[in-house]
Amino acid sequence: MDFTSRDQDDIFILSLNGNLIGEEAGSGILEIANDAINRGKILCLIDIENVKYINSSGIGVLITLLTKFRNNEGEVVIMKPSEHVNKLLIITKLTAIFKIADSLEEAIKELKS
């Protein structure tokens, strides 16, 4: 699992690449998210277009990110899940708690509404 992050205006953008399956990637992702929150970023866009598989640990990372940002009066949007990952989000009913967007424009609109 590789990931990159950047700020776009007031939005923290986290791009994940690979399989979100283990704690080793999760701790780095959570650390960079904590840094963003400490810098005052409370809106987070998670681009998972290049994530092919997520296991229970990966779901835990996503839920932890959501909790961290919402505890700081923020919000998280998941962008461009693959068909497989989207099915997993539906089966696990995570679509009820996460906002999901198909494009950058839609994700930014969701975060700012």
FENSULSUL-V720868 format. One record per pair of residues at least 4 apart in sequence whose ideal C-beta (glycine too) atoms are under 6 Angstrom apart, sorted by the first residue. I is the first residue (numbers start at 1). J is the second residue. Records with the same first field share a line. If there is no record, write none. Layout:
# FENSULSUL-V720868
I = J, J
This chain:
# FENSULSUL-V720868
1 = 18, 20, 25
2 = 17, 18
3 = 16, 29
4 = 15
5 = 14, 32
6 = 13
7 = 12
8 = 13
11 = 43, 45, 111
12 = 36, 41, 44
13 = 45
14 = 46
15 = 47
16 = 48, 51
17 = 50
19 = 53
20 = 51, 54, 58
21 = 55, 58
22 = 57
23 = 57
26 = 61
29 = 61
33 = 65, 68
36 = 41
37 = 72
42 = 69, 72, 73, 74
43 = 74, 75, 111
44 = 69, 76
45 = 77, 79, 107
46 = 78
47 = 79
48 = 78, 81
49 = 80
51 = 85
54 = 58, 85, 88
65 = 76
66 = 70, 76
67 = 71
69 = 74, 76
75 = 111
77 = 99, 101, 107, 110, 111
78 = 98, 100
79 = 101, 107
81 = 85, 86
89 = 94, 95
90 = 95
94 = 98
99 = 110
101 = 106, 107, 110
102 = 106
